[in-house]
Amino acid sequence: MDKESKIYVAGHRGLVGAAIWNNLKSKGYTNLVGRTHAELDLLDGVAVREFFDSERPEYVVLAAAHVGGIVANNTYRADFIYRNLQIQQNVIGESFRHGVKKLLFLGSTCIYPREAPQPMREDCLLTGPLEYTNEPYAMAKIAGLKMCESFNLQHGTNYVAVMPTNLYGPNDNFHLENSHVLPAMIRKIFLGKCLMEGNWTLTRQDLNRRPVESVTGEGTREEIEAVLGKYGIHAGRIELWGSGRPLREFLWSEDMADASVHVLEHVDFKDTHEAGAKEIRNCHLNVGTGVEVSIKELSELVALVEGYEGKILFDTSKPDGTPRKLTDPSKLQALGWRHKVNLDEGVRRLFEWYKNTL
C-alpha cells in the first residue's frame, strides 16, 4: 500500500477498528475513510453501494460487526446471525464490484468447534459442533471467511481473513448488560470496591458515564444497590457467571491492530495456503498469544490490579461457555508477526483507561 492509498475502515469507532485506524495513522497513512453508524448503516445495501460509488476505496478493513457477550449472544440469536451476514454481504460484495485491491476480514475464534483440539489450528474449522451459546455469530463469521476464500479462488481477489482471540483494550464495551468477560469483570470489581468502601462519589460517576438499565448516578442508593445487585455487585462480594474453570486467551486490541496492519502490508492470500494444493481451504489466520488463563485466575489478577479485597464468588447455575479456547498462532508468526503486550500489563493499562473515562 502507498501512504496515500484510500483505506476504508468499517467500524472505525469500535474496539478494534479504532485501534487499526490509529495504527495506520501512526505509520503515515493519510487517506483514511470512516463512517459512523449514523452516517452509514452497513445493513442497508443501497447505502453501502452509494458509499462505495462515491468514495472508491482501494483497500477495505471490515472490522464492523454486531458483537456482545455470552448473554447477548444466547438471547438475541437472530440479531447476531442476520446483522453480521448482512454487513459482510454488503461490504464484501461492494468491495468486489468496485475492484478493491485488498480486503481484510476480521472474524473470531468462536468459529472453531466447542471441543476442538487445543491449541486450535486453522485446519480444525468445521470438524465438530460449535458452542451453542454463540453458534449464530460463529456461523456468520464462518460464512464471511468462506466468502473471502471463495471470491479469491473464483475471481482472483486478495481478501484475507484473520480470526482474533478474545480482545480487550481502550474503547471496550463496559456495559454490564452485554459486555465481554474481561471488561465486565473490571467494571464489576471496580464497583464492588466502591460499594465496599462506601465511595458513592465514584459509584455515581461510574453510573452517570455508563448507566445500567437506565439507572444513573442520580438514582437513590436503594435503586443503585438494587440494579448492581442484579448483576452480582454487592458491598463485600462479587458474583461472576459459571464455575471459573474455563480457560481463555486474551489479546490487547492494539496488538490486534498491529497484526491487522502487518497483514495489510505484508501478507496476501497466496501466502495463506500451500501453493498447488488440490483443495484450498482454511486460509484464514489465527491472531493470538498462545497463552491462556482460567476465569478464576483472571478475576484474581483484576482484583490485585484494582486493590479489591472482597469476596469473589462463582454462580455455577450460569453457563461456562466453551471449556477451553486457545489459539495456535504459529501460522501468522511464520509470516512475521508476534504479540507484544502480556495480560498483566494489558489489564493494568485497561483499568487505568477505564478510570480516566469516568
C-alpha angles and dihedrals in degrees: 000000000000118000088244095049113126108246121187113205108196107205095022093160096053131093096273100022093057091049091050091048091052092045092052091048091049089054093054103261104151106178104068122154125200137164129196119228089256090055097043127015105206090201088066107084094192092051092048091050092050090050092053091045090054103038103032096199117202095205130029131200111195101203095139116108143143102252141169146143131282094283095050093043093051095043103042098039096150092050092053097052099035099045096044093047090050094048092049094044092052100043098040092042094052091044088058095044091050097046098245108191096219137002128195114204119198117208134157138252089242083089088083125089118272090242097038116154110264129273092033117234123198091251094065090075113125094007097117148359119306126237104278098222094062101023096121093052091045092050090053092051092047088052090051096052091044090050090055092046092047095049089050094051096044102034106021095243123156105234117151124193122207124192112205123197120231107323130208135169146098115350091025121154111260098171107128095219097064113004128124123258102267101046090042090052093048091052096043093052092044092053091042090056091048091053092044091053094041090240099158093163092065092038091055092044089054094051093045089055095043114016118206114221089339092305109131134182087273090071124102120266089252092054092047094047091048096051094043090047088056087063095046097262114136137153103274100006141058124200119208128189122261133000099305090237102104114107121228138182121216131200125195108242093231089055087053089051090051090051091049094052090045089056092046091052103036114015127072130182091260089062093058100068142032113277115246096015114158092224119032115200141129091048093151122107128233114226114200148107100254088230124112138192133189119249088242092053089047091054090051091051092050091047090051093049092048096041093239114162101176128104123286112204130184123221104217091187087074123078123266097205118211110002095223134004115178122157128219101222095179094111093060092039088058087055091057110270135112133167120255108191118074121209099256091052092044094052090051091049093048094047090052090048091050094051091048091056094059 
